Amino acid sequence: MNGIGDFDLADRDLLQEIARETVRRAAPEELPLFPMVATVYFDRGGRLPAGRAGRDEMLGFGLESAVILLTPVVLPVVSAILDQLAQDVARVVTDRGKDGLRRAMRALLRRTAETENDALPPVAPLTPEQLARVRMTALEKARQMDLPEDKAELLADAVIGSLGA
């Protein structure tokens, strides 16, 4: 999937928060680019130009640019991961509706205030199996977006770190 999937972007701040933290961990020198990339990503409905040339074009660089940036890849990668985790959480909270899913996702990723957590059913932290699937999803999505293997590995590790694992 190239854009926003099943994850409900009513809580797009969660997507941005995790993506920003991932950039901070993997490529802190790119943090100034993050707001512009996020704006383009959401203005295009969760789609960025395809391939390296499209990402360079979005950022105003030519094809001759030798620097491979992680920032344009982070939002689609994190979106794919949140889609995957939302499916896991949805199995637990199907009877609580969309708001329950949103709140359970935030609780799972420890991104809520204590008072909001009090109203939620207990949600276990990510299991080692879920973390392994998340890392694999991040790697696959990064590779689909033509990220070199070393950068894809760095991004996958930074995503895991951003999830509090």
C-alpha positions as CSV (number, residue, x, y, z in Angstrom):
1,M,0.0,0.0,0.0
2,N,1.4,3.4,-1.0
3,G,-0.7,5.6,1.2
4,I,-2.8,5.7,4.3
5,G,-4.4,2.3,4.9
6,D,-6.9,1.2,7.4
7,F,-5.4,3.2,10.3
8,D,-7.9,6.0,11.0
9,L,-6.1,9.3,10.5
10,A,-8.5,11.0,13.0
11,D,-5.5,10.3,15.2
12,R,-2.9,11.3,12.6
13,D,-1.0,13.1,15.4
14,L,0.0,9.6,16.6
15,L,1.4,8.8,13.2
16,Q,3.3,12.1,13.1
17,E,4.6,11.7,16.7
18,I,6.0,8.2,16.0
19,A,7.4,9.2,12.6
20,R,9.1,12.3,14.1
21,E,10.6,10.2,16.9
22,T,11.8,7.8,14.2
23,V,13.5,10.6,12.3
24,R,15.0,11.9,15.5
25,R,16.5,8.5,16.2
26,A,17.6,7.5,12.7
27,A,18.5,10.9,11.1
28,P,18.3,13.8,13.5
29,E,19.9,16.1,11.0
30,E,16.7,15.7,8.8
31,L,14.3,16.9,11.6
32,P,13.9,20.3,10.0
33,L,12.5,18.6,6.8
34,F,9.9,16.7,8.8
35,P,7.1,19.4,8.9
36,M,7.3,20.0,5.1
37,V,7.3,16.2,4.3
38,A,4.4,15.6,6.7
39,T,2.4,18.4,5.0
40,V,3.0,17.0,1.6
41,Y,2.2,13.5,2.8
42,F,-1.1,14.4,4.3
43,D,-2.1,16.9,1.6
44,R,-1.7,14.1,-0.9
45,G,-3.9,11.7,1.1
46,G,-1.0,9.7,2.4
47,R,0.9,9.4,-0.8
48,L,4.4,10.6,-1.7
49,P,5.8,10.6,-5.2
50,A,7.0,7.1,-6.1
51,G,10.6,6.1,-6.1
52,R,13.7,8.0,-5.4
53,A,13.3,10.5,-8.2
54,G,9.8,11.4,-6.9
55,R,11.1,11.9,-3.4
56,D,13.9,14.1,-4.7
57,E,11.4,16.1,-6.7
58,M,9.2,16.6,-3.7
59,L,12.1,18.0,-1.7
60,G,13.3,20.2,-4.6
61,F,16.4,18.1,-5.4
62,G,17.5,16.9,-8.8
63,L,18.2,13.3,-9.8
64,E,21.9,14.1,-9.3
65,S,21.4,14.3,-5.5
66,A,23.8,11.9,-3.9
67,V,22.2,12.1,-0.4
68,I,19.5,9.5,0.4
69,L,17.1,11.0,2.9
70,L,15.1,8.9,5.3
71,T,12.5,11.5,6.1
72,P,10.3,11.0,3.0
73,V,10.1,7.3,3.7
74,V,9.3,7.5,7.4
75,L,5.6,8.4,7.2
76,P,4.6,5.7,4.8
77,V,6.6,3.1,6.8
78,V,5.1,4.2,10.1
79,S,1.6,4.3,8.5
80,A,2.0,0.7,7.3
81,I,3.1,-0.4,10.8
82,L,0.2,1.4,12.5
83,D,-2.1,-0.4,10.0
84,Q,-0.7,-3.7,11.1
85,L,-0.9,-2.9,14.8
86,A,-4.5,-1.5,14.4
87,Q,-5.5,-4.9,13.0
88,D,-4.0,-6.6,16.0
89,V,-5.7,-4.2,18.4
90,A,-9.0,-4.3,16.5
91,R,-9.3,-8.0,17.3
92,V,-9.2,-7.1,21.0
93,V,-11.6,-4.1,21.0
94,T,-14.0,-4.8,18.1
95,D,-17.0,-4.3,20.4
96,R,-15.8,-0.9,21.5
97,G,-16.0,0.8,18.1
98,K,-13.6,3.2,16.4
99,D,-13.0,5.4,19.4
100,G,-12.0,2.3,21.5
101,L,-9.6,1.3,18.7
102,R,-8.0,4.7,18.6
103,R,-7.6,4.8,22.4
104,A,-6.4,1.3,22.6
105,M,-3.7,2.0,19.9
106,R,-2.5,5.0,21.9
107,A,-2.5,2.9,25.1
108,L,-0.6,0.1,23.4
109,L,2.1,2.6,22.3
110,R,2.0,4.4,25.6
111,R,1.0,7.7,24.2
112,T,-1.9,8.6,26.4
113,A,-2.4,10.5,29.7
114,E,-3.0,8.4,32.8
115,T,-6.6,9.6,33.1
116,E,-7.5,8.4,29.6
117,N,-5.8,5.0,30.3
118,D,-8.1,4.5,33.3
119,A,-11.1,4.2,31.0
120,L,-9.4,1.6,28.8
121,P,-9.3,-2.1,29.1
122,P,-5.8,-3.3,29.9
123,V,-3.7,-3.6,26.8
124,A,-0.5,-5.6,26.9
125,P,2.7,-4.1,25.6
126,L,3.9,-5.2,22.2
127,T,5.0,-8.8,22.3
128,P,8.4,-10.0,20.9
129,E,6.4,-11.5,18.0
130,Q,4.6,-8.2,17.3
131,L,7.9,-6.3,17.4
132,A,9.4,-8.8,14.9
133,R,6.5,-8.4,12.6
134,V,6.7,-4.6,12.9
135,R,10.4,-4.6,12.1
136,M,9.7,-6.9,9.1
137,T,6.9,-4.6,7.9
138,A,9.2,-1.6,8.2
139,L,11.9,-3.3,6.2
140,E,9.6,-4.4,3.5
141,K,7.9,-1.0,3.1
142,A,11.3,0.8,3.1
143,R,12.6,-1.6,0.4
144,Q,9.4,-1.0,-1.7
145,M,10.3,2.7,-1.5
146,D,13.8,2.0,-2.9
147,L,15.7,2.7,0.3
148,P,19.1,1.1,0.3
149,E,19.4,-1.9,2.6
150,D,21.6,-0.2,5.2
151,K,19.1,2.7,5.4
152,A,16.2,0.3,5.5
153,E,17.8,-1.5,8.5
154,L,18.5,1.8,10.3
155,L,14.9,2.9,9.7
156,A,13.4,-0.4,11.0
157,D,15.5,-0.2,14.2
158,A,14.6,3.4,14.7
159,V,10.9,2.6,14.3
160,I,11.2,-0.2,17.0
161,G,12.9,2.3,19.3
162,S,10.2,4.9,18.6
163,L,7.5,2.5,19.7
164,G,9.1,2.3,23.2
165,A,10.5,-1.2,22.7
